[in-house]
Amino acid sequence: MQTIAARLRSIPPTVFSEMSALAVRTGSINLGQGFPDVDGPPSVIAAAVEALERGANQYAPGIGIPDLRQAIARHQHRHYELEVDPDREVCVTTGCTEGIAAALLGLVNPGDEVVVLEPYYDSYLAMIEMCGAVRRPVTLQAPDFRLDVDALRAAVGPRTRAMLINTPHNPTGTVLTRAELQAVADVAIEHDLVVITDEVYEHLVFDDATSAEGHVPLATLPGMWERTLTLSSAGKSYSFTGWKVGWATGPAALVSAVLAAKQWLTFTSGAPLQPAVAHALDHEPDWPRELARSLQSRRDLLVTGLAEAGLAARVPEGTYFATTDISHLGWEDGRAFCLALPERAGVVAIPNQAFYDSDAGRHLVRWAFCKQPDLITDGVRRLAAADLTT
């Protein structure tokens, strides 16, 4: 039997670190990796400093400190009218990345199949491999990136254990509509599946999103609370991506599975950051909404500039990212395009093929707009002045 290490070595190294290192090495503008260049609310930073100074520097409970678990429960009720027991139905994780890892390790057995939306964040692939499970991708096809319900149904078989659903979706920027989510719910109920939802961009949805309701958590649909494990974090909503404080909410049986795996991953983390995130959720509830408004204007700046540079992009409904097709410029390979881009334009982007099993994303490139307007303006100006053809 192949070892876990051997399976993981078969996965290509993360493209994010490769492209960010390329940006540093060449002095290029990094419009690739999705981290903001401005921190979140000063009051939250102050709360972290206060926690450090008052001695919150030792192990926190593995499940998370009570104040944060209670704040998460209040957040779920305030935004989605979900009644969550902070003592049994909430677990604090080391970012959503650990939440994904712990959820899959706690809920999926070797040989089980996991349906996942393609393109997908690269940790999904690694963790499904680590579990010894089999991924069944359902591709959101360019250029619209909408859910193909027939393809979703066809991906489910007798060994399917779970679906891993990401909305708002990285890298496409798609926000699944209530109708699309209802199709997911119908399949899950019909086949008695667990659904793990990655909702880290839950508050970063724009006013012109396809769904007039914005982001709809799958757990709010009839019959779905009892089979849905919802993952999120403060990193994207509050622009503290380096803090790595996330959470899982859902029925006690699913949350306890996450906790069972988490205790052998990090056990606990971020003791002084947890009270600060609790402060953010309780005392800065409008900050993510203002961030979304700012991101929408920066999205429009990027998309307009890309179009002027001959790189027309689909207008994303949420997240940090926009996607362009480069095939009309003569490129067949997004990675080759991205490796050539620093020399040609002094800009770095991310090849979308890193998010695919199939070749469906080979000709696509992801751009991040979670940057300051001046940097975006400079980046698209450089692109417009460059020869981007092969």
For each residue, the residues with C-beta under 8 A, 3 or more apart:
1:
2: 6 7
3: 6 7
4: 7 8 129 130 132
5: 8 9
6: 2 3 9 10
7: 2 3 4 10 11 129 130 132
8: 4 5 11 126 129 130
9: 5 6
10: 6 7 129
11: 7 8 122 125 126 129
12: 15 354
13: 17 18
14: 17 18 122 354
15: 12 18 19 122 335 350 351 354
16: 19 20 32 33 122 350
17: 13 14 20 21
18: 13 14 15 21 22
19: 15 16 22 23 30 32 33 338 348 349 350
20: 16 17 23 24 30 32 33 348
21: 17 18 24 25
22: 18 19 25 26 28 339 342 348
23: 19 20 26 27 28 29 30 32 342 348
24: 20 21 27
25: 21 22
26: 22 23 342 343 346 348
27: 23 24 346
28: 22 23 341 342 345 346 347 348
29: 23 346 347 348 375 378 379 382
30: 19 20 23 33 348 368 371
31: 302 347 348 349 367 368 369 371 376 379
32: 16 19 20 23 338 348 349 350 366 367 368
33: 16 19 20 30 350 368
34: 170 241 319 320 321 368 370
35: 241 242 370
36: 39 239 241 320 370 371
37: 370 371 372 375
38: 239 372
39: 36 45 239 240
40: 44 45 238 239 240 280 287
41: 44 45 238 280 284 287
42: 45 46
43: 46 47 279 283 284
44: 40 41 47 48 238 240 276 277 279 280 284
45: 39 40 41 42 48 49 276
46: 42 43 49 50
47: 43 44 50 51 275 276 279 280
48: 44 45 51 52 272 273 275 276
49: 45 46 52 53
50: 46 47 53 54 275
51: 47 48 54 56 271 272 273 274 275 276
52: 48 49 56 57 272
53: 49 50
54: 50 51
55: 58
56: 51 52 60 271 272 274 275
57: 52 271 272
58: 55 271
59: 267 268 271
60: 56 64 65 92 268 269 270 271 274
61: 64 65 66 268
62: 259 262 263 267 268
63: 69 90 91 92 259
64: 60 61 68 69 72 90 91 92 247 274
65: 60 61 68 69 92 271 274 275 278
66: 61 69 70 86 87
67: 70 71 274 275 278
68: 64 65 71 72 92 245 247 274 275 277 278 281
69: 63 64 65 66 72 73 86 87 90 92 247
70: 66 67 73 74 86 278
71: 67 68 74 75 277 278 279 281 282
72: 64 68 69 75 76 84 86 90 92 247 249 281
73: 69 70 76 77 84 85 86 89 90 249
74: 70 71 77 78 281 282
75: 71 72 78 79 281 285
76: 72 73 79 80 82 84 230 249
77: 73 74 80 81 82 83 84
78: 74 75 285
79: 75 76 202
80: 76 77 217 219 220
81: 77 220
82: 76 77 217 219 220 225 249
83: 77
84: 72 73 76 77 89 90 249
85: 73 88 89 90 252
86: 66 69 70 72 73 89 90
87: 66 69 90
88: 85 252 255 256
89: 73 84 85 86 249 250 251 252 255
90: 63 64 69 72 73 84 85 86 87 247 248 249 255
91: 63 64 102 247 248 249 255 258 259 262
92: 60 63 64 65 68 69 72 245 246 247 274
93: 96 98 99 102 231 233 246 247 248 258 262
94: 97 98 244 245 246 265 266 269 270
95: 98 99 233 235 244 245 246
96: 93 99 100 198 200 231 232 233 235 246
97: 94 100 101 123 244 246
98: 93 94 95 101 102 244 246 262 265 266
99: 93 95 96 102 103 231 233 246 247 248 258
100: 96 97 103 104 121 123 124 127 164 196 198 231
101: 97 98 104 105 123 127 130 261 265
102: 91 93 98 99 105 106 248 257 258 259 261 262 265
103: 99 100 106 107 196 229 231 248 254 257 258 261
104: 100 101 107 108 114 127 128 130 131 133 162 164 196
105: 101 102 108 127 130 131 261 265
106: 102 103 257 258 259 260 261
107: 103 104 161 162 194 196 229 254 257
108: 104 105 112 114 128 131 133 161 162
109: 112 131 132 133 161
110: 131 132 133
111: 132 133 134 159
112: 108 109 131 133 134 159 160 161 162
113: 133 134 135 136 157 159 160 161
114: 104 108 128 133 134 135 136 160 161 162 163 164
115: 135 136 137 138 152 155 156 160 162 163 164 193
116: 120 124 128 135 136 137 138 163 164
117: 120 137 138 139 140 147 164 165 166 169
118: 137 138 139 140 355 356 357 358 360
119: 139 140 171 172 352 355 356 360 361
120: 116 117 124 125 137 164 166 355
121: 100 124 166 170 198 355
122: 11 14 15 16 125 126 354 355
123: 97 100 101 126 127
124: 100 116 120 121 127 128 135 164
125: 11 120 122 128 129 135 357
126: 8 11 122 123 129 130
127: 100 101 104 105 123 124 130 131
128: 104 108 114 116 124 125 131 133 134 135
129: 4 7 8 10 11 125 126 132 133
130: 4 7 8 101 104 105 126 127
131: 104 105 108 109 110 112 127 128
132: 4 7 109 110 111 129
133: 104 108 109 110 111 112 113 114 128 129 161
134: 111 112 113 114 128 159
135: 113 114 115 116 124 125 128 357
136: 113 114 115 116 155 156 157 160
137: 115 116 117 118 120 155 356 357 358
138: 115 116 117 118 147 148 151 152 155
139: 117 118 119 148 151 356 358 360
140: 117 118 119 145 146 147 148 169 172 174
141: 144 145 146 148 360
142: 145 314 323 325 360 361 364
143: 314 325
144: 141 314
145: 140 141 142 169 172 173 174 314 323
146: 140 141 174 180
147: 117 138 140 152 176 180 183 184
148: 138 139 140 141 151 152
149: 152 153 180 183
150: 153 154
151: 138 139 148 154 155
152: 115 138 147 148 149 155 156 183 184 187
153: 149 150 156 187
154: 150 151
155: 115 136 137 138 151 152 160
156: 115 136 152 153 160 187 191 193
157: 113 136 160
158:
159: 111 112 113 134
160: 112 113 114 115 136 155 156 157 163 191 193
161: 107 108 109 112 113 114 133 193 194
162: 104 107 108 112 114 115 193 194 195 196
163: 114 115 116 160 184 187 188 193 194 195 196
164: 100 104 114 115 116 117 120 124 195 196 197 198
165: 117 176 184 195 196 197 198 218
166: 117 120 121 169 170 197 198 199
167: 174 175 176 181 197 198 199 215 218
168: 173 174 175 199 201 202 204 205 215 317 318 319
169: 117 140 145 166 172 173 174 175 176 318 319
170: 34 121 166 173 201 319 320 321
171: 119 319 321 323 350 352 355 366
172: 119 140 145 169 314 316 321 323
173: 145 168 169 170 314 315 316 317 318 319 321 322 323
174: 140 145 146 167 168 169 210 316 317 318
175: 167 168 169 205 209 210 211 214 215 317 318
176: 147 165 167 169 180 181 184 211 216
177: 180 181 210 211 216
178: 181 182 211 213 216 221
179: 182 183
180: 146 147 149 176 177 183 184
181: 167 176 177 178 184 185 216 218 221
182: 178 179 185 186 221
183: 147 149 152 179 180 186 187
184: 147 152 163 165 176 180 181 187 188 195 218
185: 181 182 188 189 218 221 222 223 224
186: 182 183 189 190
187: 152 153 156 163 183 184 190 191 193
188: 163 184 185 191 192 193 194 195 224 227
189: 185 186 192 223 224 227
190: 186 187
191: 156 160 187 188
192: 188 189 227
193: 115 156 160 161 162 163 187 188 227
194: 107 161 162 163 188 227 228 229 254
195: 162 163 164 165 184 188 218 224 227 228 229
196: 100 103 104 107 162 163 164 165 228 229 231
197: 164 165 166 167 217 218 219 228 229 230 231
198: 96 100 121 164 165 166 167 231
199: 166 167 168 202 215 217 230 231 232
200: 96 231 232 233 235 236 237 246
201: 168 170 204 205 215 236 318 319 320
202: 79 168 199 205 215 217 232 237
203: 215 236 237 288 289 291 292
204: 168 201 236 237 288 291 292 295 318 319 320
205: 168 175 201 202 209 214 215 292 317 318
206: 209 292 295 296 299 316 317 318
207: 293 296
208: 296 315 317
209: 175 205 206 212 214 317 318
210: 174 175 177 317
211: 175 176 177 178 214 215 216 317
212: 209
213: 178 216
214: 175 205 209 211
215: 167 168 175 199 201 202 203 205 211 318
216: 176 177 178 181 211 213 220 221
217: 80 82 197 199 202 220 228 230
218: 165 167 181 184 185 195 197 221 224 228 230
219: 80 82 197 224 225 228 230 249 250
220: 80 81 82 216 217 224 225
221: 178 181 182 185 216 218 224
222: 185
223: 185 189 226 227
224: 185 188 189 195 218 219 220 221 227 228
225: 82 219 220 228 250 251
226: 223 251
227: 188 189 192 193 194 195 223 224 251 254
228: 194 195 196 197 217 218 219 224 225 250 254
229: 103 107 194 195 196 197 248 249 250 254 255 258
230: 76 197 199 217 218 219 248 249 250
231: 93 96 99 100 103 196 197 198 199 200 246 247 248
232: 96 199 200 202 237 246 247 249
233: 93 95 96 99 200 236 237 244 245 246 247
234: 237 238 240 243 245 246 277 280 281
235: 95 96 200 238 239 240 241 242 243 244 245 246
236: 200 201 203 204 233 239 241 320
237: 200 202 203 204 232 233 234 287 288 291
238: 40 41 44 234 235 277 280 284 287 288 291
239: 36 38 39 40 235 236 291
240: 39 40 44 234 235 243 245 277
241: 34 35 36 235 236 244
242: 35 235
243: 234 235 240 270 273 276 277
244: 94 95 97 98 233 235 241 269 270
245: 68 92 94 95 233 234 235 240 269 270 273 274 277
246: 92 93 94 95 96 97 98 99 200 231 232 233 234 235
247: 64 68 69 72 90 91 92 93 99 231 232 233
248: 90 91 93 99 102 103 229 230 231 254 255 258
249: 72 73 76 82 84 89 90 91 219 229 230 232 255
250: 89 219 225 228 229 230 254 255
251: 89 225 226 227 254 255
252: 85 88 89 255 256
253: 256 257
254: 103 107 194 227 228 229 248 250 251 257 258
255: 88 89 90 91 229 248 249 250 251 252 258 259
256: 88 252 253 259 260
257: 102 103 106 107 253 254 260 261
258: 91 93 99 102 103 106 229 248 254 255 261 262
259: 62 63 91 102 106 255 256 262 263
260: 106 256 257 263
261: 101 102 103 105 106 257 258 264 265
262: 62 91 93 98 102 258 259 265 266 267
263: 62 259 260 267
264: 261 267
265: 94 98 101 102 105 261 262
266: 94 98 262 269
267: 59 62 262 263 264
268: 59 60 61 62 271
269: 60 94 244 245 266
270: 60 94 243 244 245 273 274
271: 51 56 57 58 59 60 65 268 274
272: 48 51 52 56 57 275 276
273: 48 51 243 245 270 276 277
274: 51 56 60 64 65 67 68 92 245 270 271 277 278
275: 47 48 50 51 56 65 67 68 272 278 279
276: 44 45 47 48 51 243 272 273 279 280
277: 44 68 71 234 238 240 243 245 273 274 280 281
278: 65 67 68 70 71 274 275 281 282
279: 43 44 47 71 275 276 282 283 284
280: 40 41 44 47 234 238 276 277 283 284 287
281: 68 71 72 74 75 234 277 278 284 285
282: 71 74 278 279 285
283: 43 279 280
284: 41 43 44 238 279 280 281 287
285: 75 78 281 282 288
286: 289 290
287: 40 41 237 238 280 284 290 291
288: 203 204 237 238 285 291 292
289: 203 286 292 293
290: 286 287 293 294
291: 203 204 237 238 239 287 288 294 295
292: 203 204 205 206 288 289 295 296
293: 207 289 290 296 297
294: 290 291 297 298
295: 204 206 291 292 298 299 320 369 370
296: 206 207 208 292 293 299 300
297: 293 294 300 301 373
298: 294 295 301 302 369 370 371 373 376
299: 206 295 296 302 303 315 316 322 369
300: 296 297 303 304
301: 297 298 304 305 369 373 376 377 380
302: 31 298 299 305 306 313 322 367 369 376 379 380
303: 299 300 306 307 313 315 322 369
304: 300 301 307 308 380
305: 301 302 308 309 376 377 379 380 381 383 384
306: 302 303 309 311 312 313 322 324 367 380 383
307: 303 304 310 311 312 313
308: 304 305 380 384
309: 305 306 380 383 384 386 388
310: 307 328 329 384 388
311: 306 307 324 326 365 383 388
312: 306 307 324 325
313: 302 303 306 307 322 323 324 367
314: 142 143 144 145 172 173 322 323
315: 173 208 299 303 322
316: 172 173 174 206 299 319 321 322 323
317: 168 173 174 175 205 206 208 209 210 211
318: 168 169 173 174 175 201 204 205 206 209 215
319: 34 168 169 170 171 173 201 204 316
320: 34 36 170 201 204 236 295 368 369 370
321: 34 170 171 172 173 316 366 367 368 369
322: 173 299 302 303 306 313 314 315 316 366 367 369
323: 142 145 171 172 173 313 314 316 352 364 365 366 367
324: 306 311 312 313 364 365 367
325: 142 143 312 328 363 364
326: 311 329 331 334 337 363 364 365 388
327: 330 331 332 363
328: 310 325
329: 310 326 337 388 389 390
330: 327 389 390
331: 326 327 334 336 337 363 390
332: 327 336 362 363
333: 336 337 351 353 362 363
334: 326 331 337 338 351 352 353 361 362 363 364 365
335: 15 338 339 351 353 354
336: 331 332 333 339 340
337: 326 329 331 333 334 340 341 349 351 365 388
338: 19 32 334 335 341 348 349 350 351 365
339: 22 335 336 342
340: 336 337 343 344
341: 28 337 338 344 345 347 348 349 388
342: 22 23 26 28 339 345 346 347 348
343: 26 340
344: 340 341 386 387 388
345: 28 341 342 382 383 385 386 388
346: 26 27 28 29 342 382
347: 28 29 31 341 342 379 382 383
348: 19 20 22 23 26 28 29 30 31 32 338 341 342
349: 19 31 32 337 338 341 365 366 367
350: 15 16 19 32 33 171 338 354 365 366 367 368
351: 15 333 334 335 337 338 354 364 365 366
352: 119 171 323 334 355 356 361 364 365 366
353: 333 334 335 356 359 361 362 364
354: 12 14 15 122 335 350 351
355: 118 119 120 121 122 171 352 361 366
356: 118 119 137 139 352 353 359 360 361 362
357: 118 125 135 137
358: 118 137 139 361
359: 353 356 362
360: 118 119 139 141 142 356
361: 119 142 334 352 353 355 356 358 364
362: 332 333 334 353 356 359
363: 325 326 327 331 332 333 334
364: 142 323 324 325 326 334 351 352 353 361
365: 311 323 324 326 334 337 338 349 350 351 352
366: 32 171 321 322 323 349 350 351 352 355
367: 31 32 302 306 313 321 322 323 324 349 350
368: 30 31 32 33 34 320 321 350 371
369: 31 295 298 299 301 302 303 320 321 322 376
370: 34 35 36 37 295 298 320
371: 30 31 36 37 298 368 375 376 379
372: 37 38 375 376
373: 297 298 301 376 377
374: 377 378
375: 29 37 371 372 378 379
376: 31 298 301 302 305 369 371 372 373 379 380
377: 301 305 373 374 380 381
378: 29 374 375 381 382
379: 29 31 302 305 347 371 375 376 382 383
380: 301 302 304 305 306 308 309 376 377 383 384
381: 305 377 378 384 385
382: 29 345 346 347 378 379 385 386
383: 305 306 309 311 345 347 379 380 386 388
384: 305 308 309 310 380 381
385: 345 381 382
386: 309 344 345 382 383
387: 344
388: 309 310 311 326 329 337 341 344 345 383
389: 329 330
390: 329 330 331
